[in-house]
Amino acid sequence: MPLPARPSLGRMHASIYVEMTELNEKTHRLFVACELPEDVRHSVGGLVDSLRKQSDGAVRWVNPDSLHLTLKFLGEVPERQIPAIKVALQEAVVRHSEFFLELANIGTFGGREGLRVMWAAVAGDVLRLEALARDVNRALSVVGFEAETRPFRPHLTLGRVNNEIATRQRAELEVAVGKVEIPECDWSTKEISLVRSRLQPGGARQDILATFPLRAPLPQS
């Protein structure tokens, strides 16, 4: 029985070079989102300030300037994949037109330990938002990203509760969330964005790499 052929040194060197190139390749932490208008961020910022006064340092609050409505989190992505992502997102928005959303109630996510995340729900044209999220998810799965199977739950993350706080303090925060007054604000969603997040000592910095406009609504007759 003949022995299997040994790989040539040239092939071995080429394989090692490819592996080292992939290890050294620059990556970016990316997500796809609907950005919020400045006045909406200001309104939500006031909501966060109201809750902050009652949290006594127990919550890591989101900077209002970085608030967004996430459609798809991509994670650490090699730089060479970004052009394909842009093409996929351009295809995803083709059949979608602008729609309106509005701020709804405040909600919480939690586990056995109780309150973990505080968020603001959105209302309005939620069905159109969900359809857009599905098409984004589908388009990105074609270029190699795992399709999201969990239900899409649109929300704005306001803050994350520190692990060390007592059960009683968590309960008090939940009561405060239930009593907070929701500001009235609505906005038109006109585009989606590919966003890069960079972790820095003062918190995450977000940069928009590309925007993809939705179709303008048809004029009413």
C-alpha positions as CSV (number, residue, x, y, z in Angstrom):
1,M,0.0,0.0,0.0
2,P,1.6,3.3,-1.0
3,L,2.3,5.9,1.7
4,P,0.4,9.1,1.5
5,A,2.2,11.9,-0.3
6,R,3.9,14.4,2.0
7,P,3.0,18.0,1.5
8,S,5.7,20.0,-0.2
9,L,7.5,22.7,1.8
10,G,6.0,25.3,-0.6
11,R,2.5,24.2,0.3
12,M,3.3,24.1,4.0
13,H,4.8,27.6,3.9
14,A,1.7,28.9,2.0
15,S,-0.6,27.4,4.5
16,I,1.3,28.9,7.4
17,Y,1.3,32.3,5.7
18,V,-2.5,32.2,5.2
19,E,-3.1,31.2,8.8
20,M,-0.8,33.9,10.1
21,T,-2.5,36.5,7.8
22,E,-5.9,35.5,9.2
23,L,-4.6,35.8,12.8
24,N,-3.2,39.2,12.1
25,E,-6.1,40.5,10.1
26,K,-7.8,43.7,11.4
27,T,-11.3,43.2,12.7
28,H,-14.1,45.6,13.7
29,R,-17.0,45.1,16.1
30,L,-20.0,45.8,14.0
31,F,-23.8,46.0,14.3
32,V,-26.7,47.2,12.1
33,A,-29.1,49.7,13.6
34,C,-31.7,52.4,13.1
35,E,-30.3,55.7,14.4
36,L,-32.4,58.0,16.5
37,P,-32.9,61.8,15.8
38,E,-31.2,64.2,18.2
39,D,-34.5,65.3,19.8
40,V,-35.5,61.7,20.6
41,R,-32.1,61.1,22.2
42,H,-32.6,64.2,24.3
43,S,-36.0,63.0,25.5
44,V,-34.7,59.5,26.3
45,G,-31.7,61.1,28.0
46,G,-34.1,63.0,30.3
47,L,-35.7,59.7,31.1
48,V,-32.4,58.1,32.0
49,D,-31.5,61.1,34.2
50,S,-34.8,60.6,36.1
51,L,-34.0,56.9,36.7
52,R,-30.3,57.6,37.5
53,K,-31.3,59.8,40.5
54,Q,-33.1,56.7,42.0
55,S,-30.4,54.1,41.2
56,D,-27.7,55.2,43.6
57,G,-24.9,54.0,41.3
58,A,-26.4,50.5,40.9
59,V,-26.8,50.8,37.1
60,R,-24.4,51.4,34.2
61,W,-26.4,53.8,32.2
62,V,-26.1,54.1,28.4
63,N,-24.9,57.5,27.1
64,P,-27.9,59.0,25.3
65,D,-25.6,60.0,22.4
66,S,-25.0,56.3,21.6
67,L,-28.7,55.2,21.8
68,H,-29.9,53.2,18.8
69,L,-32.3,50.6,17.7
70,T,-30.3,47.4,17.0
71,L,-31.4,45.3,14.0
72,K,-28.5,42.8,14.0
73,F,-25.3,42.4,16.0
74,L,-22.5,41.1,13.9
75,G,-19.6,40.9,16.4
76,E,-16.0,41.0,15.5
77,V,-15.8,41.1,11.7
78,P,-12.7,40.9,9.4
79,E,-12.2,44.1,7.5
80,R,-12.3,42.3,4.2
81,Q,-15.9,41.3,4.8
82,I,-17.2,44.9,5.1
83,P,-17.8,45.4,1.3
84,A,-20.0,42.3,1.1
85,I,-21.9,43.5,4.2
86,K,-22.6,46.8,2.5
87,V,-23.9,45.1,-0.6
88,A,-26.1,42.8,1.4
89,L,-27.6,45.8,3.4
90,Q,-28.2,47.7,0.2
91,E,-30.2,44.8,-1.1
92,A,-32.1,44.4,2.2
93,V,-33.6,47.9,2.1
94,V,-34.7,47.9,-1.5
95,R,-38.4,47.2,-0.9
96,H,-38.7,49.1,2.4
97,S,-40.0,52.7,2.8
98,E,-39.8,55.1,5.6
99,F,-42.0,54.5,8.7
100,F,-42.8,56.1,12.0
101,L,-42.0,54.8,15.5
102,E,-42.7,56.2,19.0
103,L,-41.5,55.7,22.5
104,A,-43.7,53.3,24.5
105,N,-43.3,51.8,28.0
106,I,-40.2,51.0,30.0
107,G,-39.5,47.3,30.5
108,T,-36.9,45.1,32.1
109,F,-35.0,41.9,31.3
110,G,-34.0,39.6,34.2
111,G,-33.2,36.1,35.3
112,R,-33.2,34.3,38.6
113,E,-31.4,37.2,40.2
114,G,-34.1,39.6,39.1
115,L,-33.7,42.9,37.2
116,R,-30.7,42.9,34.8
117,V,-31.4,45.3,31.9
118,M,-33.7,48.3,31.6
119,W,-35.0,49.3,28.2
120,A,-37.6,51.4,26.5
121,A,-40.0,49.7,24.1
122,V,-41.0,51.2,20.8
123,A,-44.5,51.4,19.2
124,G,-45.9,52.7,15.9
125,D,-45.1,50.9,12.6
126,V,-43.6,47.9,14.5
127,L,-44.7,45.4,11.8
128,R,-42.7,47.3,9.2
129,L,-39.7,47.5,11.5
130,E,-39.9,43.7,12.1
131,A,-40.1,43.1,8.3
132,L,-37.0,45.3,7.8
133,A,-35.2,43.3,10.5
134,R,-36.1,40.0,8.9
135,D,-34.8,41.2,5.5
136,V,-31.6,42.4,7.1
137,N,-31.1,39.1,8.8
138,R,-31.8,37.2,5.6
139,A,-29.5,39.3,3.5
140,L,-26.6,38.9,6.0
141,S,-27.1,35.2,6.2
142,V,-26.3,35.0,2.5
143,V,-22.8,36.5,3.1
144,G,-21.9,34.2,6.0
145,F,-23.6,35.5,9.2
146,E,-25.6,33.2,11.3
147,A,-29.3,33.8,10.9
148,E,-31.1,35.0,14.1
149,T,-33.7,32.5,15.2
150,R,-34.9,34.3,18.3
151,P,-38.0,36.6,18.0
152,F,-37.0,40.2,17.2
153,R,-37.9,42.4,20.3
154,P,-37.3,46.1,19.3
155,H,-36.1,48.2,22.2
156,L,-33.6,50.9,23.3
157,T,-31.3,49.7,26.0
158,L,-31.1,52.3,28.8
159,G,-28.9,50.6,31.4
160,R,-27.5,47.4,32.9
161,V,-27.7,46.6,36.6
162,N,-24.5,45.9,38.4
163,N,-24.2,42.2,39.6
164,E,-23.2,43.2,43.1
165,I,-26.3,45.0,44.2
166,A,-28.7,43.5,46.8
167,T,-32.0,41.9,46.0
168,R,-33.8,44.6,47.8
169,Q,-32.2,47.3,45.7
170,R,-33.2,45.5,42.5
171,A,-36.8,45.4,43.7
172,E,-36.7,49.1,44.5
173,L,-35.4,49.8,41.0
174,E,-38.2,47.8,39.4
175,V,-40.7,49.9,41.4
176,A,-39.0,53.1,40.2
177,V,-39.2,51.8,36.6
178,G,-42.9,51.2,37.0
179,K,-43.5,54.8,38.2
180,V,-41.4,56.7,35.6
181,E,-43.3,59.0,33.3
182,I,-42.7,58.3,29.6
183,P,-42.1,61.4,27.4
184,E,-44.2,61.7,24.3
185,C,-42.0,61.5,21.2
186,D,-42.1,60.0,17.8
187,W,-39.8,59.9,14.8
188,S,-39.5,58.9,11.2
189,T,-37.1,56.0,10.4
190,K,-35.5,56.9,7.1
191,E,-32.4,54.8,6.9
192,I,-30.4,52.0,8.5
193,S,-26.7,52.2,9.4
194,L,-23.7,49.9,9.6
195,V,-22.0,50.9,12.9
196,R,-18.6,50.2,14.3
197,S,-18.2,50.1,18.1
198,R,-14.8,50.7,19.6
199,L,-14.2,50.1,23.3
200,Q,-12.3,52.9,25.0
201,P,-11.5,53.8,28.7
202,G,-14.4,56.3,28.8
203,G,-16.9,53.9,27.2
204,A,-17.7,52.6,23.7
205,R,-17.3,55.0,20.8
206,Q,-19.6,54.4,17.8
207,D,-18.8,55.4,14.2
208,I,-21.2,55.0,11.3
209,L,-19.4,53.3,8.5
210,A,-22.3,53.5,6.0
211,T,-26.0,54.4,5.7
212,F,-28.7,52.8,3.6
213,P,-31.7,55.0,2.9
214,L,-35.2,53.6,2.8
215,R,-37.6,54.6,0.0
216,A,-39.5,57.8,0.5
217,P,-43.2,57.2,1.1
218,L,-45.5,57.6,-1.8
219,P,-47.4,60.9,-1.9
220,Q,-50.9,60.7,-0.8
221,S,-53.5,61.5,-3.4
